[in-house]
Amino acid sequence: MPHMVILYTPQVEPLADMAGLCRVMADALLGSRDEHGQPVFPVGGTRVFAMEARHSAVADGSHGAGFIYFQLRMARGRSAATHAAVGQCLRAAAAAHLQPLLAAQAVGLTLQIDEGHEVFDAKFGNLHALFAPSGPAPTHHA
């Protein structure tokens, strides 16, 4: 972790550059530091996904307003100061990237950070090995 999901209404797409927003948010996560100056998140665990809400209703519908919802899920164990620093970093990154959209139309933005109390948490695959100090483990073929 961290895993960020961005949900957005269709009318924001032309001006929001959602692929670019995913990269901006991933870079902000990777650049986040705790109160000791240490990276908050592992490179291999950082994921950001954006999905269009196929169906939506925003406010009373009279202004064609859009909406973008950012939900960050992180594992437990980080301080309140780190939570706040990550939140402010993400807020600033999103606001800067979305400035053209915000200048052109009404858009609601929500950023929420959830800290997990997992009842089951399985992490598997081979992505983390790519970022290990020694590099990926050799692949053996039978």
C-alpha positions in Angstrom: 0.0 0.0 0.0 -0.9 2.9 -0.6 -3.7 2.3 -3.0 -5.7 5.3 -4.3 -8.9 5.1 -6.2 -10.2 8.1 -8.1 -13.8 8.1 -9.1 -15.0 10.9 -11.4 -18.0 12.1 -13.3 -17.9 12.0 -17.1 -18.0 15.8 -17.6 -14.5 16.3 -16.0 -12.7 14.1 -18.4 -11.9 16.5 -21.2 -10.1 19.0 -19.0 -8.8 16.8 -16.2 -6.3 14.5 -17.9 -7.0 11.6 -15.7 -4.0 9.6 -16.8 -1.8 12.6 -15.9 -3.7 12.9 -12.6 -2.9 9.3 -11.7 0.8 9.9 -12.3 0.7 13.2 -10.3 -0.9 11.5 -7.4 1.4 8.5 -7.5 4.4 10.9 -7.5 3.0 12.8 -4.6 2.6 9.6 -2.6 6.1 8.6 -3.4 7.4 12.0 -2.5 5.6 12.0 0.9 7.8 12.0 3.9 7.1 11.4 7.6 8.1 13.7 10.5 11.5 12.1 10.4 12.1 12.8 6.7 11.6 9.1 5.8 9.5 8.0 2.8 6.0 7.1 3.9 5.2 4.5 1.2 7.1 1.8 -0.7 7.6 2.3 -4.4 6.3 -1.2 -5.3 3.2 -0.8 -3.2 2.0 2.5 -4.7 -1.0 2.2 -7.0 -3.4 4.8 -8.3 -6.5 4.0 -10.4 -9.0 6.3 -11.9 -12.5 5.2 -13.0 -15.3 7.1 -14.5 -18.6 6.8 -12.7 -20.9 5.7 -15.5 -23.9 6.9 -13.7 -24.0 9.8 -11.3 -26.0 12.7 -9.9 -24.2 15.8 -8.5 -26.1 18.4 -6.5 -29.4 19.4 -8.0 -28.2 18.8 -11.6 -28.8 22.4 -12.6 -25.2 23.5 -13.3 -23.7 20.4 -14.9 -21.3 20.2 -12.0 -18.7 17.5 -11.9 -17.2 15.6 -9.0 -13.9 13.8 -8.3 -13.5 11.6 -5.3 -10.1 10.5 -4.1 -9.9 7.7 -1.7 -6.5 6.7 -0.3 -6.2 3.5 1.7 -3.0 3.0 3.7 -1.9 0.4 6.2 -2.1 1.2 9.9 0.8 2.4 12.0 1.6 5.9 10.8 1.3 9.0 13.0 -1.4 11.7 12.8 1.2 14.1 11.7 2.1 11.8 8.8 -1.6 11.4 7.9 -1.9 15.2 7.8 1.3 15.7 5.8 0.2 13.1 3.2 -3.2 14.6 2.9 -1.9 18.1 2.4 0.6 16.9 -0.2 -2.1 15.1 -2.1 -4.5 18.0 -1.9 -1.9 20.4 -3.3 -0.9 18.0 -6.1 -4.5 17.5 -7.1 -5.4 21.2 -6.9 -2.4 22.2 -9.1 -3.1 19.5 -11.7 -6.8 20.3 -11.8 -6.5 24.1 -12.0 -7.6 24.2 -15.7 -10.7 22.2 -14.9 -11.5 24.3 -11.8 -11.2 27.5 -13.9 -13.6 26.2 -16.5 -16.4 24.5 -14.6 -18.0 23.8 -11.2 -16.4 20.6 -9.7 -16.6 19.2 -6.2 -13.5 17.5 -4.9 -13.2 15.2 -1.9 -10.1 13.5 -0.6 -10.4 10.9 2.1 -7.7 8.9 3.7 -8.6 5.6 5.3 -6.3 3.6 7.5 -7.0 -0.1 7.3 -7.9 -2.6 10.0 -7.8 -5.5 7.7 -9.6 -8.7 8.5 -7.7 -10.4 5.7 -4.8 -8.9 3.8 -3.0 -11.0 1.2 -0.2 -9.4 -0.8 1.3 -11.6 -3.5 2.8 -11.3 -6.9 6.3 -10.2 -8.0 6.1 -6.4 -8.3 7.9 -5.6 -5.0 11.0 -7.6 -6.1 11.6 -5.1 -8.9 12.3 -2.4 -6.3 14.3 -4.4 -3.9 17.9 -3.0 -3.3 19.3 -6.1 -5.0 16.9 -6.0 -7.9 14.5 -8.7 -9.1 15.2 -12.3 -8.3 16.3 -14.3 -11.3 13.5 -16.2 -13.1 14.1 -19.9 -13.3 12.4 -21.9 -16.1 12.0 -25.7 -15.8 
